[in-house]
Amino acid sequence: MRRILILLIISIGMAANGWSQITEAEYFIDTDPGISNATNLTITSGNTINSSFSIPTLGLSNGLHVLHIRVKGTNDVWSLYYRDYFYIHTIEIPSAGSNLSTAEYFIDTDPGVGNGTTLSIASGQMLTDTFSISTAGLDNGLHVLHIRVKDLDDTWSLFYRDYFYIHTIDNVVSTPITAAEYFFDTDPGVGNGFSIPITEGFTVDETLAIPVPMDMTDGNHYLYLRVKNMDDIWSTYIFALFNVDSSLSVEEIDYNFFKVFPNPTNTLLNIQTYTDLDYSLQLFDVNGKKLIDNKTNSTIHTLNFSNYPKGVYLLHITEENTNKQSVVKIIKS
């Protein structure tokens, strides 16, 4: 058998009116042994005490008891005592090695041991499962979830308790997403990030190439992304961790092995290579949106810019077998 205390840690806060400092504290349980004859508590001198103490209960009988605490000031005058009640109950500890056989839960009101809603568990000496608890039919507000288990000796545990809150959101109406933006590390404020062109809809399913600023320092950084709907309401952001390491920069293709012309262009752009190796062509606008993604081994390849607005574009040319890469700035006139 083991004796347990329902209330074991007592937190007190006492003011010593007219005293400059509280210098001593003592406690007794049930019967007052007289001032200065109780059990001493270790405290830090001060005008008030706001501490937590662990009070042993060994030797106390089952039932209701009263804990008393008082303090003494620098003028050698003791205060009246602070008093609180606690209850001791002796329980039987199941024999070691007894496996769990059953678990049940209830919300708010205890229906009685064995009458809760059964949870499916694996037999063992510990319960480490994840459960999905239905909240259908519960009112808005604070609720208490209780879970208890039974072992093979048919002995139920005390319940584990946790609080949760239910709030019903009425009339949720989805509206299309109309804008998106990103930023690195520090939030510049809603609407002040780097704009991302997107296709309006209820979801965003885009492949984006986000350019990393040239002056970004080596090390870990965070990329954040959020969207705005037609009602001008911004979402919370999602984020991803990435690492910048300038020592791992991509080796560039020798410009003697390819030629891009005409640049600027207003219609067709030609990429001519002097090798028969496979290579890929990816074209991005200045916002990082991928416009073209082609693979070829032709010695000359043509891209049509006639449907793109005037501005600056980035053409990524990558040799497939060596992973060498070059980025060429293209002007659409």
C-alpha positions in Angstrom: 0.0 0.0 0.0 1.1 3.6 -0.6 -0.3 6.7 1.0 -0.9 9.6 -1.3 -1.8 13.3 -0.7 -4.5 14.9 -2.9 -3.1 18.4 -2.2 0.7 18.2 -1.7 2.1 21.5 -2.8 0.9 24.6 -0.9 1.5 28.0 -2.4 1.2 30.9 0.1 1.3 34.7 -0.1 1.3 36.6 3.2 1.9 40.3 3.9 3.5 41.3 7.2 1.7 44.6 8.0 4.1 47.1 9.6 7.2 44.7 9.4 10.2 45.6 7.4 11.1 41.9 6.7 9.7 38.4 7.2 12.5 36.3 8.7 11.1 32.9 9.7 8.2 30.6 8.8 6.9 27.4 10.3 4.1 24.9 9.7 2.1 22.3 11.7 -0.7 19.9 10.8 -3.9 19.7 12.8 -2.6 20.5 16.3 -0.7 23.7 17.2 2.5 22.7 19.1 2.9 26.4 20.2 4.7 29.4 18.6 8.2 28.6 17.4 7.7 24.8 18.2 6.4 23.8 14.7 8.4 22.6 11.7 10.6 25.2 10.2 10.2 26.3 6.5 13.2 27.6 4.5 12.4 31.0 3.1 14.0 34.0 1.6 13.6 37.1 3.8 11.4 39.8 2.4 8.2 41.8 2.9 6.0 39.1 1.5 6.3 35.3 0.8 5.1 33.8 -2.4 6.6 30.3 -2.5 5.8 26.7 -3.0 6.6 24.1 -0.3 6.5 20.3 -0.4 5.0 19.1 2.9 5.6 15.4 3.9 2.5 13.5 5.0 4.1 10.3 6.3 2.4 8.9 9.3 -0.9 10.8 8.9 -4.1 8.8 9.0 -6.7 8.6 6.2 -9.1 11.5 6.2 -9.3 15.3 6.4 -6.4 17.3 7.8 -5.5 21.0 8.2 -2.2 22.5 7.3 -1.2 25.8 9.2 1.6 28.1 8.2 2.7 31.3 10.1 5.6 33.7 9.8 7.7 35.9 12.1 9.0 39.5 11.4 12.2 41.3 12.4 10.4 42.7 15.4 10.1 39.1 16.7 6.3 39.1 16.4 4.5 36.1 14.9 1.6 36.4 12.5 -1.7 34.7 12.7 -1.6 31.4 10.8 -2.6 30.7 7.2 -4.8 27.6 7.0 -5.7 25.1 4.2 -7.4 21.7 4.1 -6.3 18.5 2.4 -7.4 14.9 2.3 -5.4 11.7 2.6 -6.6 8.4 1.1 -4.7 5.1 1.0 -4.9 3.2 -2.3 -3.6 -0.2 -3.3 -0.8 -0.2 -5.9 -1.3 -2.9 -8.5 1.4 -5.6 -8.6 4.4 -4.8 -10.9 4.0 -6.2 -14.4 0.2 -6.2 -14.5 -0.7 -5.3 -18.1 -3.5 -2.9 -19.1 -6.6 -4.5 -20.5 -9.2 -1.7 -21.0 -9.4 2.0 -21.3 -12.4 4.3 -21.3 -13.1 8.0 -21.4 -15.9 10.4 -20.5 -16.5 14.1 -20.9 -17.5 16.4 -18.0 -19.7 14.0 -16.0 -18.5 10.6 -14.7 -21.0 7.8 -15.6 -19.3 5.4 -13.2 -16.3 3.1 -13.4 -16.7 0.8 -16.4 -19.5 2.9 -17.9 -17.4 5.3 -20.0 -16.8 5.1 -23.7 -14.4 2.3 -24.5 -11.0 3.1 -26.2 -9.3 0.4 -28.2 -5.8 -0.1 -26.8 -2.9 -2.5 -27.2 -2.1 -4.6 -24.1 1.0 -3.4 -22.2 2.1 -1.7 -19.0 1.8 1.8 -20.4 -0.7 3.6 -22.6 1.0 5.7 -25.4 -1.7 5.7 -28.1 -3.3 8.5 -30.0 -7.1 8.7 -30.0 -9.6 10.7 -31.9 -12.4 11.8 -29.5 -15.7 12.9 -30.9 -17.1 16.3 -29.7 -20.4 16.1 -31.6 -23.3 17.3 -29.5 -21.2 19.3 -27.0 -22.1 22.9 -26.2 -19.8 25.8 -26.8 -17.5 26.5 -23.8 -15.1 24.7 -21.5 -15.2 20.9 -21.1 -13.1 18.3 -19.3 -11.9 15.1 -20.9 -11.3 12.1 -18.5 -9.5 8.9 -19.3 -8.8 5.9 -17.1 -7.5 2.4 -17.5 -8.0 -1.1 -16.1 -5.4 -3.8 -15.6 -5.6 -7.6 -15.9 -6.3 -7.7 -12.1 -9.6 -5.9 -12.8 -8.3 -2.8 -11.0 -9.2 0.7 -12.4 -6.8 3.6 -12.2 -7.7 7.1 -11.2 -8.6 9.2 -14.2 -6.3 11.5 -16.2 -8.0 14.8 -16.9 -7.4 17.6 -19.4 -9.4 20.6 -20.4 -10.5 21.7 -23.9 -12.7 24.5 -25.3 -15.3 24.3 -28.0 -16.3 27.3 -30.2 -18.6 27.0 -33.2 -17.8 29.2 -36.2 -21.1 29.9 -38.1 -21.6 30.8 -41.7 -18.1 30.1 -43.0 -18.1 31.0 -46.7 -15.1 30.3 -48.8 -14.0 33.0 -51.3 -11.4 32.7 -54.1 -7.8 33.4 -53.4 -6.7 36.5 -55.3 -3.2 37.4 -54.2 -0.1 35.8 -52.7 3.2 37.1 -51.3 6.4 35.8 -49.7 9.1 37.2 -47.5 12.3 36.0 -45.8 13.0 35.8 -42.1 11.4 39.1 -40.9 7.7 39.9 -41.6 7.5 43.3 -43.4 3.8 43.5 -42.6 0.7 42.1 -44.3 0.7 43.2 -48.0 4.3 44.4 -47.9 5.9 41.1 -49.0 7.1 40.2 -52.5 4.0 39.7 -54.7 3.5 36.3 -56.5 1.3 36.2 -59.6 -1.2 33.4 -59.2 -4.3 32.1 -60.9 -7.4 33.0 -58.9 -9.2 30.0 -57.3 -10.1 28.4 -54.0 -6.7 26.7 -53.8 -3.2 27.6 -55.0 -1.4 24.9 -56.9 1.6 26.6 -58.5 5.3 25.7 -59.0 7.3 28.8 -58.1 11.0 29.6 -58.2 11.7 32.0 -55.4 14.9 34.0 -56.1 17.3 34.2 -53.1 18.6 37.7 -52.5 22.3 38.0 -53.5 23.2 39.6 -50.2 21.6 36.9 -48.0 24.2 35.6 -45.5 25.2 31.9 -45.3 23.3 29.9 -42.8 19.7 28.9 -42.0 16.8 31.2 -43.2 13.0 30.9 -43.3 10.8 31.5 -46.3 7.2 32.6 -45.5 4.2 32.5 -47.8 0.6 33.8 -47.3 -2.4 34.4 -49.5 -5.3 36.9 -49.6 -8.9 36.1 -50.6 -11.5 38.2 -52.5 -12.8 39.7 -49.2 -9.3 41.2 -48.7 -8.6 38.9 -45.8 -5.0 37.5 -45.5 -4.3 34.0 -44.3 -1.7 33.0 -41.7 1.6 32.2 -43.3 3.2 28.8 -44.0 7.0 28.6 -43.7 9.9 26.5 -44.7 13.5 26.3 -43.4 16.3 26.5 -46.0 20.1 26.9 -45.9 22.3 29.2 -47.8 25.9 28.0 -48.4 27.9 30.2 -50.9 30.6 27.5 -51.0 28.2 25.2 -52.8 27.4 27.5 -55.7 26.6 25.9 -59.0 29.4 25.8 -61.6 28.6 27.9 -64.6 28.6 26.7 -68.2 31.4 28.1 -70.3 29.7 30.9 -72.4 31.9 29.8 -75.3 29.6 26.7 -75.7 26.3 28.5 -76.1 24.8 31.7 -77.5 21.5 33.5 -76.7 20.1 35.9 -79.3 18.6 38.4 -80.0 18.6 40.0 -76.6 16.6 42.2 -76.2 13.8 40.4 -78.1 10.2 41.1 -78.8 9.2 37.8 -80.4 11.6 34.9 -80.7 14.7 34.1 -78.7 17.2 31.6 -80.0 19.5 29.4 -77.8 22.4 27.9 -79.8 24.8 25.4 -78.4 28.0 23.9 -79.7 27.5 20.5 -78.2 25.1 17.6 -78.5 24.7 17.1 -74.8 21.2 17.2 -73.2 20.3 20.4 -71.5 17.2 22.0 -69.9 15.8 25.5 -70.3 13.7 27.1 -67.6 12.3 30.6 -68.0 11.2 32.7 -64.9 9.7 36.1 -64.6 11.1 38.5 -62.0 8.5 37.3 -59.4 9.9 33.7 -59.6 7.0 32.2 -61.6 8.1 29.5 -63.9 6.9 30.1 -67.5 8.8 27.5 -69.5 10.4 24.2 -68.6 11.9 22.4 -71.6 14.5 19.7 -72.1 16.3 19.3 -75.4 19.5 18.2 -77.1 19.0 20.3 -80.2 21.9 22.6 -81.2 19.4 25.4 -81.6 16.2 26.0 -79.7 13.7 28.8 -80.0 11.5 30.3 -77.3 8.5 32.4 -78.2 8.2 35.6 -76.2 5.4 37.3 -78.1 2.7 36.6 -75.5 4.8 37.8 -72.6 4.6 41.4 -71.4 7.6 43.7 -71.6 10.1 43.4 -68.8 13.0 41.3 -67.5 13.1 37.5 -67.5 15.7 34.9 -66.2 16.7 32.0 -68.4 18.2 29.1 -66.6 20.3 26.8 -68.9 21.5 23.5 -67.3 23.6 20.7 -68.7 21.8 17.5 -67.7 24.9 15.3 -67.3 27.2 17.8 -65.5 24.6 19.9 -63.7 26.5 23.0 -64.8 24.2 26.0 -65.0 24.1 29.5 -66.3 21.5 32.2 -65.8 21.0 34.7 -68.5 18.9 37.9 -68.1 16.5 38.4 -71.0 14.9 41.7 -71.9 11.4 41.6 -73.6 11.2 44.9 -75.5 
